[in-house]
Amino acid sequence: MRLARSGQIGPVTFRRLLEQFGAARMALEALPDIIAKSRAKRPMQIATRDDTIAEIEMALAISARPIIWGDPEYPTALAAIEDAPPYFYVLGDPAFLNQSTIGIVGARNASLGGCQFAGKLGRELALAGYNVASGLARGIDGAAHEGAINALRKQTGNSSSGSSNAGVTIAVVAGGVDVIYPREHADLYRRICENGCVISEMAPGLKPQARHFPRRNRIISGLSQGIVVIEAGRNSGSLITARMAAEQGRDVFAVPGSPTDPRAAGPNSLIRDGAILCDSIDAILDVVGPAQGLRQFNAPVSAFNSDNRPAPAQSGVIDIAAILAGMEQDRATMPDDEETPKTEKTAQSPAKATAPKPQPSQSEQGFDTEKIYELLSSAPMAIDSLIRASNLSAGAVSTLLIELELAGRVERHPGNRVSRIPN
């Protein structure tokens, strides 16, 4: 854990150091010389023993369990990717991480129709026995998690896990495993911990930062047999997840949308580039088949446990070039992640860990015309559905729709339906 938390040591470098030295202790002793030969602009910051102990104590205080690369519980699919996290924390049952999983990602400012489809797909995948992995974000992520939880409730008749054959949902978060972000998902987070699991490679209490989200995305795709993208802009993080999935050899599915909706630009471009068009769960099951474990990932994976520890390289034949190449690769994919967790701001205590000051929840800030507009898409939507999704009265929604209609931004359709007017 000290090696993994030391500055300038990313996941690729971590693996190559263990391959060369066979033990983290030996790699730590050699780090100063290795860094001296690298092009690193910052001095080496080796994580101290006290830092590591403090992190472990925080994890114990919140009942988070560390899963270290090479442990029997480490997910086989995730271990197979080149930049697998050296270790991560889990709240919930880590056994779920080795079951068949499909990732669902998409826009935070998703339309109501997009959220409904994500919830439907999450529920159907879970009923088919697949776990559903996502990032606990607003919009598509939250809807996918909710759908999977609803499937479990449907099969068991209550919210507890147990004898059901349904899949569960896995939340991969960008901050510490105990930091709820966004805060409006506090209840969803609690239910995921009870019925599935929440995981993070960050230290407990660590507040999420923008540079942490791409790292989170590679774990979502690494755990999954396939990734489904529902509504995403051309430069969104969801397309980064899709790219990572393709590089990891996973199947990429994309839900098409209207060419007049900017949120459809990402999925439509993925389909044009060869992603599998997904309009129902059948499109996914036709490719990945029924849930039956991760057989395609059962090829031998390097492991560093007591039963299968690689022999350290012979004196004088350490491949420094391979280690330095790994450091360059880590810098290219995680360019700003050279600080140790000690320099990051953490919550005051594990029990009171909080995210960065969140935006007010939708119920707190109220829905203005822009919020109503974001719930709409170019496909006609029933006004009753809009009322339920907004938690506003019928009169308030009617007034806002009139404002949007007068502004030329929405149009009405037969059957009491409404849609966006393309810009």
Solvent accessible surface area in square Angstrom, and as a share of the most:
residue,aa,sasa,rsa
1,M,49,0.22
2,R,84,0.31
3,L,1,0.00
4,A,16,0.12
5,R,34,0.13
6,S,4,0.03
7,G,4,0.04
8,Q,15,0.07
9,I,15,0.08
10,G,13,0.13
11,P,3,0.02
12,V,4,0.02
13,T,0,0.00
14,F,16,0.07
15,R,34,0.12
16,R,55,0.20
17,L,0,0.00
18,L,13,0.06
19,E,81,0.36
20,Q,32,0.14
21,F,19,0.08
22,G,2,0.02
23,A,25,0.20
24,A,38,0.29
25,R,154,0.56
26,M,69,0.31
27,A,0,0.00
28,L,23,0.11
29,E,120,0.54
30,A,23,0.18
31,L,0,0.00
32,P,68,0.43
33,D,96,0.50
34,I,3,0.01
35,I,17,0.09
36,A,86,0.66
37,K,126,0.53
38,S,19,0.12
39,R,188,0.69
40,A,24,0.19
41,K,198,0.84
42,R,112,0.41
43,P,105,0.66
44,M,39,0.17
45,Q,86,0.38
46,I,54,0.27
47,A,6,0.05
48,T,64,0.37
49,R,169,0.62
50,D,107,0.56
51,D,44,0.23
52,T,17,0.10
53,I,70,0.36
54,A,50,0.39
55,E,15,0.07
56,I,59,0.30
57,E,103,0.46
58,M,45,0.20
59,A,1,0.01
60,L,124,0.62
61,A,74,0.57
62,I,30,0.15
63,S,94,0.61
64,A,3,0.03
65,R,112,0.41
66,P,43,0.27
67,I,1,0.01
68,I,67,0.34
69,W,8,0.03
70,G,9,0.09
71,D,47,0.25
72,P,119,0.75
73,E,53,0.24
74,Y,11,0.04
75,P,0,0.00
76,T,43,0.25
77,A,0,0.00
78,L,0,0.00
79,A,9,0.07
80,A,50,0.39
81,I,7,0.04
82,E,87,0.39
83,D,31,0.16
84,A,5,0.04
85,P,0,0.00
86,P,12,0.08
87,Y,8,0.03
88,F,0,0.00
89,Y,0,0.00
90,V,1,0.01
91,L,22,0.11
92,G,40,0.39
93,D,65,0.34
94,P,15,0.10
95,A,57,0.44
96,F,33,0.14
97,L,2,0.01
98,N,53,0.27
99,Q,74,0.33
100,S,4,0.03
101,T,1,0.00
102,I,0,0.00
103,G,0,0.00
104,I,0,0.00
105,V,8,0.05
106,G,11,0.11
107,A,11,0.09
108,R,122,0.45
109,N,76,0.39
110,A,8,0.06
111,S,1,0.01
112,L,16,0.08
113,G,30,0.29
114,G,7,0.07
115,C,32,0.19
116,Q,98,0.43
117,F,45,0.19
118,A,0,0.00
119,G,12,0.12
120,K,84,0.36
121,L,2,0.01
122,G,0,0.00
123,R,79,0.29
124,E,44,0.20
125,L,0,0.00
126,A,0,0.00
127,L,58,0.29
128,A,41,0.32
129,G,25,0.24
130,Y,1,0.00
131,N,1,0.00
132,V,0,0.00
133,A,0,0.00
134,S,0,0.00
135,G,3,0.03
136,L,0,0.00
137,A,8,0.06
138,R,58,0.21
139,G,19,0.19
140,I,0,0.00
141,D,5,0.03
142,G,5,0.05
143,A,18,0.14
144,A,0,0.00
145,H,0,0.00
146,E,57,0.25
147,G,2,0.02
148,A,0,0.00
149,I,4,0.02
150,N,58,0.30
151,A,0,0.00
152,L,6,0.03
153,R,86,0.31
154,K,143,0.61
155,Q,87,0.39
156,T,39,0.23
157,G,66,0.63
158,N,77,0.40
159,S,49,0.32
160,S,62,0.40
161,S,53,0.34
162,G,65,0.62
163,S,113,0.73
164,S,26,0.17
165,N,132,0.67
166,A,11,0.09
167,G,4,0.04
168,V,9,0.05
169,T,1,0.01
170,I,0,0.00
171,A,0,0.00
172,V,0,0.00
173,V,11,0.06
174,A,7,0.05
175,G,3,0.03
176,G,0,0.00
177,V,0,0.00
178,D,14,0.07
179,V,3,0.02
180,I,24,0.12
181,Y,73,0.28
182,P,3,0.02
183,R,90,0.33
184,E,60,0.27
185,H,26,0.12
186,A,36,0.28
187,D,74,0.38
188,L,7,0.03
189,Y,23,0.09
190,R,114,0.42
191,R,33,0.12
192,I,0,0.00
193,C,33,0.20
194,E,95,0.43
195,N,2,0.01
196,G,2,0.02
197,C,0,0.00
198,V,0,0.00
199,I,0,0.00
200,S,1,0.00
201,E,10,0.04
202,M,12,0.06
203,A,8,0.06
204,P,0,0.00
205,G,0,0.00
206,L,5,0.03
207,K,60,0.26
208,P,12,0.08
209,Q,66,0.29
210,A,89,0.69
211,R,57,0.21
212,H,2,0.01
213,F,41,0.17
214,P,43,0.27
215,R,26,0.10
216,R,23,0.08
217,N,5,0.03
218,R,3,0.01
219,I,1,0.01
220,I,1,0.00
221,S,0,0.00
222,G,0,0.00
223,L,1,0.00
224,S,0,0.00
225,Q,11,0.05
226,G,0,0.00
227,I,0,0.00
228,V,0,0.00
229,V,0,0.00
230,I,2,0.01
231,E,24,0.11
232,A,0,0.00
233,G,29,0.28
234,R,148,0.54
235,N,150,0.77
236,S,30,0.19
237,G,37,0.36
238,S,10,0.06
239,L,29,0.14
240,I,56,0.28
241,T,1,0.01
242,A,2,0.02
243,R,123,0.45
244,M,27,0.12
245,A,0,0.00
246,A,62,0.48
247,E,123,0.55
248,Q,36,0.16
249,G,66,0.64
250,R,18,0.06
251,D,49,0.26
252,V,19,0.11
253,F,0,0.00
254,A,0,0.00
255,V,22,0.13
256,P,56,0.35
257,G,33,0.32
258,S,36,0.23
259,P,126,0.79
260,T,66,0.39
261,D,11,0.06
262,P,83,0.52
263,R,13,0.05
264,A,5,0.04
265,A,21,0.17
266,G,0,0.00
267,P,0,0.00
268,N,36,0.18
269,S,16,0.10
270,L,29,0.15
271,I,46,0.23
272,R,163,0.60
273,D,119,0.62
274,G,63,0.61
275,A,17,0.13
276,I,57,0.29
277,L,85,0.42
278,C,0,0.00
279,D,92,0.48
280,S,35,0.22
281,I,24,0.12
282,D,88,0.46
283,A,19,0.15
284,I,0,0.00
285,L,50,0.25
286,D,121,0.63
287,V,67,0.39
288,V,25,0.14
289,G,20,0.19
290,P,97,0.61
291,A,32,0.25
292,Q,98,0.44
293,G,32,0.31
294,L,11,0.05
295,R,156,0.57
296,Q,106,0.47
297,F,26,0.11
298,N,101,0.52
299,A,67,0.52
300,P,139,0.87
301,V,44,0.25
302,S,59,0.38
303,A,24,0.18
304,F,23,0.10
305,N,43,0.22
306,S,101,0.65
307,D,136,0.71
308,N,91,0.46
309,R,130,0.48
310,P,48,0.30
311,A,84,0.65
312,P,60,0.38
313,A,35,0.27
314,Q,136,0.61
315,S,114,0.73
316,G,77,0.74
317,V,96,0.55
318,I,46,0.23
319,D,65,0.34
320,I,43,0.22
321,A,72,0.56
322,A,29,0.22
323,I,0,0.00
324,L,39,0.20
325,A,51,0.39
326,G,0,0.00
327,M,2,0.01
328,E,60,0.27
329,Q,61,0.27
330,D,9,0.05
331,R,50,0.18
332,A,81,0.63
333,T,80,0.46
334,M,21,0.09
335,P,87,0.54
336,D,91,0.47
337,D,38,0.20
338,E,22,0.10
339,E,72,0.32
340,T,13,0.08
341,P,32,0.20
342,K,151,0.64
343,T,75,0.43
344,E,20,0.09
345,K,157,0.67
346,T,60,0.35
347,A,10,0.08
348,Q,176,0.78
349,S,35,0.23
350,P,29,0.18
351,A,99,0.77
352,K,144,0.61
353,A,11,0.09
354,T,62,0.36
355,A,7,0.05
356,P,44,0.28
357,K,192,0.81
358,P,46,0.29
359,Q,125,0.56
360,P,67,0.42
361,S,20,0.13
362,Q,82,0.37
363,S,94,0.61
364,E,131,0.59
365,Q,82,0.37
366,G,33,0.32
367,F,22,0.09
368,D,80,0.42
369,T,31,0.18
370,E,80,0.36
371,K,62,0.26
372,I,0,0.00
373,Y,16,0.06
374,E,54,0.24
375,L,22,0.11
376,L,0,0.00
377,S,15,0.10
378,S,32,0.21
379,A,61,0.47
380,P,54,0.34
381,M,17,0.08
382,A,40,0.31
383,I,17,0.09
384,D,79,0.41
385,S,19,0.12
386,L,0,0.00
387,I,37,0.19
388,R,168,0.61
389,A,34,0.26
390,S,2,0.01
391,N,126,0.65
392,L,50,0.25
393,S,72,0.47
394,A,61,0.47
395,G,48,0.46
396,A,37,0.29
397,V,0,0.00
398,S,50,0.32
399,T,74,0.43
400,L,24,0.12
401,L,1,0.00
402,I,83,0.42
403,E,83,0.37
404,L,3,0.01
405,E,69,0.31
406,L,149,0.74
407,A,66,0.51
408,G,42,0.41
409,R,70,0.25
410,V,3,0.02
411,E,76,0.34
412,R,102,0.37
413,H,48,0.22
414,P,114,0.72
415,G,67,0.64
416,N,91,0.46
417,R,93,0.34
418,V,0,0.00
419,S,1,0.01
420,R,29,0.11
421,I,59,0.30
422,P,68,0.43
423,N,170,0.87
